[in-house]
Amino acid sequence: MPIFHAILSSSAAGPDGDLHRLQWLIGAWLLIGTAGMLRPRSLRYVAHWLFPLGALVSLGIAATAGGFLAVAPMTRQAAGMAAQTQILPLGLPDLPFHLRLDALSGFFLLLLGLAGAGISTFAAGYFRSGTGSAPGLLGLEYHLFLASMALVILADDAYLFMVAWETMALSSYFLVTSQHRIPEIRRAGFLYLVMAHVGAISILLCFGVMQGGSWQFSFQAMRSASLTPFWASAAFLLALLGFGAKAGLVPMHVWLPEAHPAAPSPVSAMMSGLMLKTAIYGVLRVSFDLLHFRLWQWGALTLALGLFSAIFGAIFAAVQTDMKRLLAYSSIENVGLIFTGIGLAILFDASGMPLFAALALTAALVHALNHAFFKSLLFLATGSVLHSTHQRLLGKLGGLIRSMPWVAVLTLVGTLAIAGLPPLNGFVSEWLLLQSFLFTPQIPHAFLNMIIPTGAAALALILALAAYVMVKFYGVVFLGQPRESSLTHAHDANWMERLGLGWLALGCILIGVLPRLALRASSAVTSSLLGAKVHDGSFPWTIAPVAAEQASYSGLIFFVVIVAVVGITFLLVRLLAHGRVRRTPAWDCGYPWQTSRMQDTAEGFGQPIRHMFGAFFHMERELPSPSDPAPQYRIHIEDRLWRAIYQPIARAVQWLADKVGVLQGGRLAIYLLYSFLTLLVLLVFVL
């Protein structure tokens, strides 16, 4: 597609031209959001003008970041453009805002712009009147959310980073609770806000540790700080906790399956496809940039958490009966895969293997980009299904491929991509991650050499479970016969929704068929952070990350072979049949009255997983009463970690609040007594 070529081949103008252009584009997002308040009740004005303008700004962000990444790292360094920095006349006295555009921030801005363009285009046709917040207010929160994510990526000091981070959290909270009249949505929003602020406190403490005792809040001062291994490990653990809470890393994942079903579908797509990546960016910024060394223990911990999160997310996704909750747990699985790649990169780098570290980090970066495309596509597709059918429960859907062919075809692209099938983009990053595992025996550590191969086996299990989940998702929603009579009246997505879905599906195809597009962007990051990059391959249409004789892949050849086989088969059938087509009823296996009740259900798909991985679930079975004229068997599945960790904390906080509440006696004499005792305590300390 020409736009992709322009994004990756355009060059920057001037030493700080890209950074200045990004500031104007972020300001344009803020201006577009503010313009929504001029006509806050006009859905036509907000949807037909502001959201398309926001999509154009997203393309501008992607083009600017892609142009910066397209310049070779050595060329940028020779021209004094290795990083573009600026100090803004904003902030507090002696605490101005610092901005920095380097390879890492450029990659995530490219991700934000490309996926954000498709989401904003879809949103222009998605939102309806009378659902939640006023359209103008929704547009303000939406574009403020985008602008704050961009500022998080560009921030070069702790002050601006935390201001942008909290703005991102609050704007996304208001988007999640746009239908705040529903109690379940209010509860989901409250849980999300609590976990967001717990993570923010941890990140703030991390920045405090990395200051090294100075009063400098800039990231440049943190890069120059000399930390002992103990304090560096403390900073890393705080960063892993804080950013892991935002990313949905287990066991800080509890907000994610609740917030995604509550939010409108474009907001769910932005949170899963974009916001989670700001947490990935934060971990990489702290681990590979602000901390000047890495320990193998950090990598082992990150690898273990990543693999466990991936298995946990895949298992829970397999037993879900709600479309959006299924995709939310799938996001946990994919975030786990990204953290797995980061853990391997830290392990390799700590062991003095920069090339293999670059391979693992490339796998993590490319999977982050891929996830932004296919998960956004799937969340938006569920939004189209929800608008058309008013259902998100899998047990009430089915057969939608007939009434929603556009959505079904585009969703199939995302489904195959997230399942990791070639020649789509999901296969590229998962193949790179598997290649990284194959080189772990060269790590000079006997204990790790014994343990890490089990990680490769776990990765194979995760990928198989992910494919299983996607067969369930697509098959139950789009194939078979409708499970409800109302589904026969379902309608396809409108043209704006199709355009947004098509943009994201095209990204899944292009990165899969031409994976060098993603590898070139990620190579700029690995060259900057690790001083190494993976090889492109001997031919323009292949990639060979380490050496062609060891492993290589060509998505273009896969694509051409698939198209050729399908085309030749079609021609042979037409020629052998001489153009004659005979239609006959399908074989019914001796059951002539086939109905939707004979189809596999979401619960049926999940039953084997419930049996094999029962230790992960807390299950409560509700047996039917013998006297019930319409007996029904129900099973309720809950997260054991929620019961083991968060419910005891909630009870302890409630008990403490009840005890503290006793202090509010409501009588003036009691409050005067508190004031008198406080004065006495202060006098004792002063004297």
C-alpha angles and dihedrals in degrees: 000000000000095000091059091051091050092048094052098038105040115106131221121253116222131357094282100017095115094051092048091049091051091052090054091048093050088049088052090056090052091047092050091050092049091048088063090069090062089073104013096169098047109100092178092056095047097041100039098040115017101043094048089048088051089052090053090051088051089055089050090053090050093047093050094047092043091050090052092050093046092066108090113253092237090050092051092048093049090050093047091250101114085119131003114218136180138176113220124213088237135095128049131325108289088002106083123168116263124204128195132182115194136145095282095050090041092056094051092044087054088052092047094049099045097047093035091058092058094044093049091048090052091046090057089067099031110063118086132195120261096031112114124301124025112273094244093050090047090052091050093051091044097053093039086056091053093046093049092052090052091049091050088057094046098042115117099183135052093242097058091038093057093043090052092042093054091044088053091050095048096044091049090047091057090047091051091050096044087122091048095157090078111085094214091056092050090052092048091049092049092051090049092050093049093050091045092056093044087056092045092054090052092049091049090052089049091056089047091055093047092055087076094216096309128116094232113116098184120110089233089063089049090052089055096046117110108223126183117236089257095055092039088054090048090052092048093049092049090049091048090051096045099043092035089059090055093043094050096245112170125286091022091055102096097104095054102069089047101045098047097058089046097052126077111263097254088051091049088051092051093047095048100033099037116011095052087055091060086063090050088050091051093052091049093046093053098038102043104023116025095037109062097206138032132213124214090233089066090055093047091052093046091047092051093048091046095051093045092049091049093050092043093050094046093049095048092044089056093060099043122116096189117082096219095042088052090054091045092057088044087058089056088053093051093045086054090055090051092051088047089059091047091051091051091048091053091048093051093044093049088051093053097253105128097168094054090042088055090050093053093044090048089054090052094047095046091047090051089054092045093048090053088059106040099035092048088049093052095046091050091048090054087052090057090048091048093051092047099044105019086226132109098168111104092217091066098048137072142123094042093139088084098052098030105037096154093051091043094053095045091045089052089060091054092043094053091044095053089045088061099241121154138273091032128088100259091066093056097059095039090050090051090049091051089049088054091055091052090063096049094095087072091065106111095233121099096203093051091046088057097045106036097066087066085059090058089052090048089051091054090051091049093052091049091050091048091055090047091053093050092050087054094046098049097035096051095044103040110017133067123023128322112271093206127046091227090066090075087073094053116129132208125253120279121252096266091052090048091051092053093046091046092052092054093043089051089054090053090052099043096049089047096047095038104029092167087079090067096036093055092052092047092045090065088057097047091046090053098044102031106018091237139083138191120259120257097217138252095278130046092240098049137067124211106177097191108007133337092233091058103044138338136169136197118193091183092059090048090051094048092048093050093048091046094050093048092046095047092047091051092049093047092051091049093047096045092046090047090225093301116133121192119194122203135162116272118257106271098197090239094305107107096178102065114175136171089265088072092059124097112266130212089254090051092053091050097047097086090049091050090054097044097042100030092136090071094058138067102213129189117189121206110204120204121252115249090231094051109115090208105034117199130186116214133184125193117204122198136177112261090208090059090055095041100045115013104037093055089048091050092050091048092050091048091050091049091047090052091052094047090046089066087072089068095077094158095229123115093223091059093052091048089052090053090051092048093050091047091054091050092052091049092049091051091053094044095049 
